[in-house]
Amino acid sequence: MFFAKDATGEQINLLNNSSSHRVSSSQNNDGKHQTGNRVPETDAPPYICSTCSSRFPRKADLTRHIHSTHEGETYWCSCGTPFSREDNRKRHMKQKNAKGEKHSPVP
């Protein structure tokens, strides 16, 4: 399992499908409670990689980092260039094919 720490130091299970934002209850000027406000954040990004301590502002960024850096499936182009993310390989092939070069994915 992958865990990260939020801005308060609380551990968060990254593979859990629950919302990544904590919700607080606050009062507006007329004394009524409002719900759904994010808890104020500190300057530090709230999601920290448990493997390399990299920090990310959003859960999705941390999850992408873990999959591309630490679990790393490699995506290859026919020119021999490796990519850690499929979207980067697709962009590479699109740019090269637009220039008239033949590039295709390698399974």
C-alpha positions as CSV (number, residue, x, y, z in Angstrom):
1,M,0.0,0.0,0.0
2,F,1.1,3.5,-0.6
3,F,0.6,6.2,2.1
4,A,1.3,9.8,2.2
5,K,1.2,12.4,4.9
6,D,-1.1,15.5,4.6
7,A,-0.2,18.9,5.9
8,T,-1.1,17.9,9.5
9,G,1.1,14.8,9.4
10,E,-1.9,12.5,9.2
11,Q,-1.3,9.4,7.0
12,I,-3.5,9.0,3.9
13,N,-4.0,5.7,2.0
14,L,-3.4,6.7,-1.6
15,L,-5.1,3.6,-3.1
16,N,-8.4,4.3,-1.2
17,N,-11.0,5.8,-3.5
18,S,-12.2,8.3,-0.9
19,S,-11.9,12.1,-1.4
20,S,-8.4,13.5,-0.8
21,H,-9.7,16.7,0.7
22,R,-10.6,17.1,4.3
23,V,-13.8,19.0,4.9
24,S,-14.4,21.4,7.8
25,S,-17.3,23.2,9.2
26,S,-17.0,26.9,9.5
27,Q,-19.2,29.8,10.5
28,N,-20.0,32.7,8.2
29,N,-20.8,36.2,9.3
30,D,-24.4,35.5,10.2
31,G,-23.4,32.6,12.6
32,K,-24.7,29.8,10.3
33,H,-22.4,26.9,9.5
34,Q,-21.0,26.3,6.1
35,T,-19.7,22.9,5.1
36,G,-17.5,21.8,2.2
37,N,-14.6,24.2,2.8
38,R,-11.1,22.9,2.5
39,V,-9.0,23.1,5.6
40,P,-6.5,25.9,5.2
41,E,-3.3,24.6,3.7
42,T,0.3,25.4,4.8
43,D,2.9,26.4,2.3
44,A,4.2,22.8,2.1
45,P,2.4,20.5,-0.4
46,P,0.3,18.1,1.6
47,Y,1.1,14.8,-0.2
48,I,4.5,13.2,0.4
49,C,6.0,10.2,-1.3
50,S,6.8,7.5,1.3
51,T,9.7,6.2,-0.8
52,C,11.6,9.4,-1.8
53,S,10.0,12.2,0.2
54,S,9.0,14.2,-2.9
55,R,6.1,16.6,-2.2
56,F,3.0,17.1,-4.3
57,P,0.1,19.5,-4.0
58,R,-2.5,17.0,-5.3
59,K,-3.1,13.3,-4.7
60,A,-3.3,12.7,-8.4
61,D,0.2,14.1,-8.8
62,L,1.6,11.8,-6.1
63,T,-0.1,8.8,-7.6
64,R,1.3,9.6,-11.1
65,H,4.7,10.0,-9.5
66,I,4.6,6.6,-7.8
67,H,3.4,4.8,-10.9
68,S,5.9,6.4,-13.2
69,T,9.0,6.6,-10.9
70,H,8.8,3.7,-8.4
71,E,6.6,1.1,-10.0
72,G,7.9,2.1,-13.5
73,E,6.5,0.2,-16.4
74,T,8.7,1.3,-19.4
75,Y,7.0,2.3,-22.6
76,W,9.3,2.1,-25.7
77,C,9.2,3.8,-29.0
78,S,10.4,2.1,-32.2
79,C,13.4,4.5,-32.2
80,G,14.6,2.9,-29.0
81,T,13.7,5.8,-26.6
82,P,12.3,4.6,-23.3
83,F,9.5,6.5,-21.5
84,S,8.2,6.1,-17.9
85,R,4.7,7.4,-18.9
86,E,2.6,6.4,-21.9
87,D,1.4,9.9,-22.5
88,N,5.0,11.1,-23.0
89,R,5.6,8.4,-25.5
90,K,2.5,9.3,-27.4
91,R,3.5,13.0,-27.5
92,H,7.0,12.0,-28.7
93,M,5.5,9.8,-31.5
94,K,3.1,12.5,-32.6
95,Q,5.9,15.1,-32.8
96,K,8.2,12.8,-34.7
97,N,5.5,11.5,-37.1
98,A,4.5,15.2,-37.8
99,K,8.1,15.7,-39.0
100,G,7.8,12.8,-41.4
101,E,9.7,10.3,-39.3
102,K,8.1,6.9,-38.7
103,H,7.7,6.2,-35.0
104,S,5.4,3.5,-33.5
105,P,4.9,2.0,-30.1
106,V,6.8,-1.1,-29.2
107,P,4.7,-3.6,-27.1
